[in-house]
Amino acid sequence: MTMTDRYAVVGYPVAHSKSPFIHARFAEQTAQAMCYERLEIAPEDFDHSVREFFDQGGRGLNITVPHKEAAWQLVDWRAPNADRAGAVNTIYRLDDGRLAGDNTDGVGMVRDIETNNAGTLAGARILIVGAGGAVRGVLPRLIAAAPASLCIVNRTESRADTLARLFADQIRINVLSYAQLQQQATAFDWIINGSAGGLKGELPPLPDALVTSGTACYDMVYAPGGTVFQKWASTHGAAMSLDGSGMLVEQAAESFRIWRGVRPDTGPVIQALRETLASNQSVS
C-alpha cells in the first residue's frame, strides 16, 4: 500500500488559504502520493504544534500570517535568503532530523513578474509600498534581480529605515515618506504594493501622477474581481496591472520542489485559480 505523505499550511486564521487547492493540483499533475490540509494554530501554540506535526511523521509545512517570523525563530537551519529576510514560509526536515526553513515568496514574485508576465526587473526603478513582513520576505530575491534603484514608502518611516539598514551592504534603498512621494519627480518602472492595508482592501495614499504608460504595477495580494490597487493602476493607464495570484502559485511551486524534488507546471494552476477567483467560488 502506498503511504500518503502529509503536508499543511499553518496560519491564524487559515480558512481562506488557497494552498490546499494549489497543492492538490500539483500532486495530481506530478503523480505524488501526498495530502495537504489547513492547520489553524494560535501564536502561543505555534512551536509545540509544529514540532508535534513533524514528530508524527509530517513532511512539510507552509507558514502564513502571522507565523513567518516565529517560524524563522523555530527552525534549526535557514536557507540564506530566509535568514536574511527574517521570515520563513516553508519548513521541512533535514536527514539529520533538524528542522529547516526557507522563504519562497521572493522566488515566487520574481518568477511571476519575469517568466509569466515578461516583465523586466533588471535595471528597473522600483517603488515598494510597505515595509512589513511581506516586503521583508521578498527583498532578498528582488535585490538579486538587479534593479537600478529601490525606494520604499511606508506610513511608519522607521520600519522602512530598518529595511534600508538591513540590506545596505547589497543595495542603497531610498526611504520616502508619503509627503515626499507627492514631490517625487522621477518616474518608476515598477510599483509593488506590499502594504498591510492591501489585505484589507485599502488603497495607499499614492499620487495619481506616479503612474505613466511606462509604469507596471504589482499587488502582492489578490481579490475576486481584482484588488483596489490593481484597479487604481489600470484606471491611471499602467502598462501592466497584476495581482498576487501568480506569486501565490509560484511560491507554492518552489515549496513543492523543495519537498518533493520535482517542479510542477504552474501555468494551468494559475489559470484554474484565477478562474475560480473570477467566479468568486469557494476554493478547497
C-alpha positions as CSV (number, residue, x, y, z in Angstrom):
1,M,0.0,0.0,0.0
2,T,1.3,3.5,-0.9
3,M,1.9,5.8,2.0
4,T,0.5,9.3,1.6
5,D,2.8,12.0,2.8
6,R,1.3,14.7,4.9
7,Y,1.7,18.5,4.3
8,A,-0.2,21.5,5.6
9,V,-0.4,25.3,5.7
10,V,-0.3,26.9,9.1
11,G,-1.9,30.2,9.8
12,Y,-4.2,32.1,12.2
13,P,-6.8,32.4,10.7
14,V,-6.2,30.0,7.8
15,A,-9.7,29.0,6.4
16,H,-9.2,31.4,3.5
17,S,-6.0,29.8,2.3
18,K,-5.9,28.6,-1.3
19,S,-2.8,26.5,-0.7
20,P,-4.7,23.2,-0.5
21,F,-6.3,23.9,-3.9
22,I,-2.9,24.6,-5.4
23,H,-1.0,21.7,-3.9
24,A,-3.8,19.2,-4.7
25,R,-3.3,20.1,-8.4
26,F,0.5,20.0,-8.2
27,A,0.2,16.5,-6.6
28,E,-2.2,15.3,-9.3
29,Q,-0.1,16.7,-12.1
30,T,3.2,15.1,-10.9
31,A,1.6,11.9,-9.5
32,Q,2.8,12.5,-5.9
33,A,1.2,10.5,-3.1
34,M,0.5,13.3,-0.6
35,C,-2.3,15.1,1.2
36,Y,-2.3,18.8,2.1
37,E,-4.5,20.4,4.7
38,R,-5.1,23.6,6.7
39,L,-4.0,23.9,10.3
40,E,-5.3,26.9,12.3
41,I,-2.8,27.4,15.1
42,A,-2.8,30.3,17.6
43,P,0.6,32.0,18.1
44,E,1.0,30.7,21.6
45,D,0.7,27.1,20.3
46,F,2.9,27.5,17.3
47,D,6.2,26.0,18.4
48,H,4.6,23.0,20.1
49,S,2.2,22.3,17.2
50,V,4.9,22.5,14.5
51,R,7.2,20.1,16.4
52,E,4.3,17.7,17.0
53,F,3.4,17.7,13.3
54,F,6.9,16.6,12.3
55,D,7.2,14.2,15.2
56,Q,4.0,12.5,14.0
57,G,5.6,12.0,10.5
58,G,4.5,15.2,8.7
59,R,6.8,16.0,5.8
60,G,6.4,19.8,5.3
61,L,4.6,22.9,6.2
62,N,3.8,26.2,4.6
63,I,3.7,29.1,7.0
64,T,1.5,32.1,6.6
65,V,0.3,35.1,8.6
66,P,1.1,35.7,11.5
67,H,3.7,33.0,12.0
68,K,6.6,33.6,9.5
69,E,8.9,35.3,12.0
70,A,8.1,32.7,14.7
71,A,9.0,30.0,12.1
72,W,12.3,31.8,11.5
73,Q,13.0,31.6,15.2
74,L,11.9,28.0,15.5
75,V,13.9,26.2,12.7
76,D,17.4,24.9,13.3
77,W,18.7,25.8,9.8
78,R,17.7,28.5,7.4
79,A,18.4,29.0,3.7
80,P,20.4,32.2,3.1
81,N,17.6,34.3,1.7
82,A,15.2,33.2,4.5
83,D,17.9,34.0,7.1
84,R,18.4,37.5,5.6
85,A,14.6,38.1,5.3
86,G,14.0,37.2,9.0
87,A,10.9,35.2,7.8
88,V,10.3,31.6,6.9
89,N,7.3,30.3,4.9
90,T,8.5,26.7,4.2
91,I,9.6,24.2,6.8
92,Y,10.9,20.6,6.2
93,R,13.1,18.2,8.0
94,L,16.7,17.5,7.1
95,D,18.1,14.0,7.0
96,D,19.7,14.5,10.4
97,G,16.3,15.4,12.0
98,R,16.8,19.2,12.2
99,L,14.0,21.4,11.0
100,A,15.0,23.6,8.0
101,G,13.4,26.8,6.9
102,D,13.2,28.6,3.6
103,N,11.3,31.6,2.1
104,T,9.9,31.1,-1.3
105,D,7.9,34.3,-1.5
106,G,10.6,36.3,-3.3
107,V,11.2,33.5,-5.8
108,G,7.5,33.3,-6.4
109,M,7.1,37.0,-7.1
110,V,10.2,37.4,-9.3
111,R,9.3,34.4,-11.3
112,D,5.7,35.6,-11.8
113,I,6.9,39.0,-13.0
114,E,9.8,37.9,-15.2
115,T,8.7,34.5,-16.5
116,N,4.9,34.6,-16.5
117,N,4.4,38.2,-17.5
118,A,7.7,39.0,-19.4
119,G,8.5,41.9,-17.0
120,T,12.0,43.3,-16.6
121,L,13.3,43.9,-13.1
122,A,17.0,44.2,-14.0
123,G,17.9,47.8,-14.4
124,A,14.4,48.9,-13.3
125,R,13.5,51.8,-11.0
126,I,11.3,50.2,-8.4
127,L,9.0,51.7,-5.7
128,I,7.8,49.4,-2.9
129,V,4.8,50.4,-0.9
130,G,5.0,49.0,2.7
131,A,7.8,47.8,4.9
132,G,6.3,44.9,6.9
133,G,7.0,41.2,6.9
134,A,5.6,40.6,3.3
135,V,8.1,43.1,1.9
136,R,11.0,41.9,4.0
137,G,10.3,38.4,2.8
138,V,10.7,39.3,-0.9
139,L,13.6,41.8,-0.7
140,P,16.5,39.4,-0.9
141,R,15.2,37.9,-4.3
142,L,14.1,41.3,-5.6
143,I,17.6,42.8,-4.9
144,A,19.1,39.7,-6.6
145,A,17.1,40.6,-9.7
146,A,19.5,43.7,-10.0
147,P,17.2,46.7,-10.2
148,A,18.7,50.1,-10.9
149,S,17.1,51.7,-7.8
150,L,14.9,50.7,-5.0
151,C,12.6,53.1,-3.0
152,I,10.4,52.2,-0.1
153,V,7.5,54.3,1.1
154,N,5.8,53.5,4.3
155,R,3.5,55.2,6.8
156,T,6.0,54.5,9.6
157,E,9.3,55.6,8.2
158,S,11.3,53.9,10.9
159,R,10.3,50.5,9.7
160,A,11.4,51.4,6.2
161,D,14.7,52.7,7.6
162,T,15.2,49.4,9.3
163,L,15.0,47.6,6.0
164,A,17.3,50.1,4.3
165,R,20.0,49.4,7.0
166,L,19.4,45.6,6.9
167,F,20.2,45.4,3.2
168,A,22.6,48.4,2.9
169,D,25.5,46.1,2.0
170,Q,23.6,44.9,-1.1
171,I,21.8,48.0,-2.4
172,R,21.0,51.5,-1.4
173,I,17.3,51.7,-0.5
174,N,15.9,55.2,-0.6
175,V,13.2,55.7,2.1
176,L,10.4,58.1,1.3
177,S,7.5,59.5,3.3
178,Y,4.1,59.8,1.6
179,A,4.6,63.6,1.7
180,Q,8.0,63.2,-0.1
181,L,6.4,60.9,-2.6
182,Q,4.0,63.7,-3.6
183,Q,7.0,65.7,-4.7
184,Q,8.8,62.8,-6.4
185,A,9.8,63.9,-9.9
186,T,11.4,60.6,-11.0
187,A,9.1,58.0,-12.7
188,F,9.2,54.4,-11.6
189,D,9.2,51.4,-13.9
190,W,7.5,49.2,-11.2
191,I,5.3,50.0,-8.2
192,I,5.0,46.9,-6.0
193,N,2.3,47.1,-3.3
194,G,3.2,45.1,-0.2
195,S,1.3,47.3,2.3
196,A,-0.6,45.7,5.2
197,G,-3.6,47.7,4.1
198,G,-3.8,45.7,0.9
199,L,-5.0,42.7,2.9
200,K,-8.0,44.8,4.0
201,G,-8.7,46.2,0.6
202,E,-7.3,49.7,1.4
203,L,-5.5,51.8,-1.2
204,P,-2.3,53.5,0.0
205,P,-2.3,57.3,-0.4
206,L,-0.4,57.3,-3.7
207,P,-0.3,60.3,-6.0
208,D,-2.0,59.6,-9.4
209,A,0.9,61.1,-11.2
210,L,3.1,58.2,-10.2
211,V,1.6,56.0,-12.9
212,T,2.5,56.6,-16.5
213,S,2.1,54.5,-19.6
214,G,5.6,53.0,-18.9
215,T,4.8,52.0,-15.3
216,A,4.0,48.4,-14.4
217,C,2.1,47.8,-11.1
218,Y,2.1,44.6,-9.0
219,D,0.0,43.9,-6.0
220,M,1.3,41.1,-3.6
221,V,-2.3,40.2,-2.6
222,Y,-5.3,39.2,-4.7
223,A,-9.0,39.5,-4.5
224,P,-12.0,38.3,-6.6
225,G,-12.6,40.8,-9.3
226,G,-9.2,42.4,-8.8
227,T,-7.7,44.4,-5.9
228,V,-8.2,48.1,-5.3
229,F,-4.6,48.8,-6.1
230,Q,-4.9,46.9,-9.4
231,K,-8.0,48.9,-10.3
232,W,-6.3,52.2,-9.4
233,A,-3.3,51.3,-11.6
234,S,-5.5,50.3,-14.5
235,T,-7.6,53.5,-14.2
236,H,-4.4,55.6,-14.5
237,G,-3.1,53.8,-17.6
238,A,-0.4,51.5,-16.1
239,A,1.4,49.3,-18.7
240,M,0.6,46.3,-16.6
241,S,-1.6,45.8,-13.5
242,L,-1.0,42.4,-11.9
243,D,-2.3,40.8,-8.7
244,G,-0.6,38.3,-6.4
245,S,-2.4,35.1,-7.6
246,G,0.6,34.2,-9.8
247,M,3.0,34.8,-7.0
248,L,0.9,32.6,-4.7
249,V,1.1,29.7,-7.1
250,E,4.8,30.2,-7.9
251,Q,5.9,30.4,-4.3
252,A,3.9,27.2,-3.7
253,A,5.6,25.5,-6.6
254,E,9.0,26.4,-5.1
255,S,7.9,24.9,-1.8
256,F,6.7,21.8,-3.6
257,R,10.1,21.5,-5.4
258,I,11.9,21.7,-2.1
259,W,9.7,19.0,-0.6
260,R,9.2,16.6,-3.5
261,G,12.2,17.2,-5.8
262,V,10.0,17.9,-8.8
263,R,8.8,21.2,-10.2
264,P,5.2,21.3,-11.2
265,D,3.9,23.3,-14.3
266,T,2.4,26.4,-12.8
267,G,0.6,27.8,-15.8
268,P,-2.5,25.6,-15.7
269,V,-2.8,26.0,-11.9
270,I,-2.6,29.8,-12.1
271,Q,-5.3,29.7,-14.7
272,A,-7.5,27.5,-12.6
273,L,-7.1,29.7,-9.5
274,R,-7.9,32.8,-11.4
275,E,-11.0,31.3,-13.0
276,T,-12.2,30.3,-9.5
277,L,-11.5,33.7,-8.1
278,A,-13.2,35.4,-11.0
279,S,-16.3,33.4,-10.4
280,N,-16.0,34.1,-6.7
281,Q,-16.4,30.4,-5.8
282,S,-15.1,28.9,-2.7
283,V,-11.8,27.1,-3.2
284,S,-10.9,24.0,-1.3
